[in-house]
């Protein structure tokens, strides 16, 4: 969740990224690892899980990988989750 929250406003959190525009291109995995204070391999594993779930996209450029939120996928998941967690109407038979 922390990573998705950080990527929600990349300009605010990662505006100092010099290698590419964090909004247009994404945020470098190295910067994400630094922001959440974990080792690069740990951040990479967490980011890969988010990518596999469809919540982020990863774009490689030269030796770096850049991450962006997939807002449509997140919105669709939240809508699905809301429906799944909503109380189900049941008919009581007497």
HUWOTA-V740667 format. One record per backbone hydrogen bond with DSSP energy under -1.0 kcal/mol. CO is the residue of the C=O (numbers start at 1). NH is the residue of the N-H. E is the energy in kcal/mol with one decimal. If there is no record, write none. Layout:
# HUWOTA-V740667
co=(CO:CO)
nh=(NH:NH)
e=(E:E)
This chain:
# HUWOTA-V740667
co=(1:2:3:9:10:11:14:21:21:27:28:29:30:31:32:33:39:40:41:42:43:44:45:46:47:48:49:50:51:55:57:59:61:64:65:66:67:68:70:71:72:73:74:75:76:77:78:79:80:81)
nh=(5:6:7:13:14:15:17:25:26:67:32:33:34:35:36:38:43:44:45:46:47:48:49:50:51:52:53:55:54:70:68:66:64:61:29:59:27:57:74:75:76:77:78:79:80:81:82:83:84:85)
e=(-2.5:-2.5:-2.3:-1.9:-2.9:-1.0:-2.1:-2.8:-1.1:-2.8:-1.8:-2.5:-2.1:-2.4:-2.1:-2.1:-2.3:-2.8:-1.9:-2.1:-2.8:-2.2:-1.9:-2.0:-2.3:-2.8:-2.0:-2.1:-1.0:-2.8:-2.1:-3.0:-2.3:-2.9:-2.5:-2.8:-2.7:-2.7:-2.2:-2.6:-2.8:-2.3:-2.5:-2.2:-2.5:-3.1:-2.3:-1.9:-2.5:-2.2)
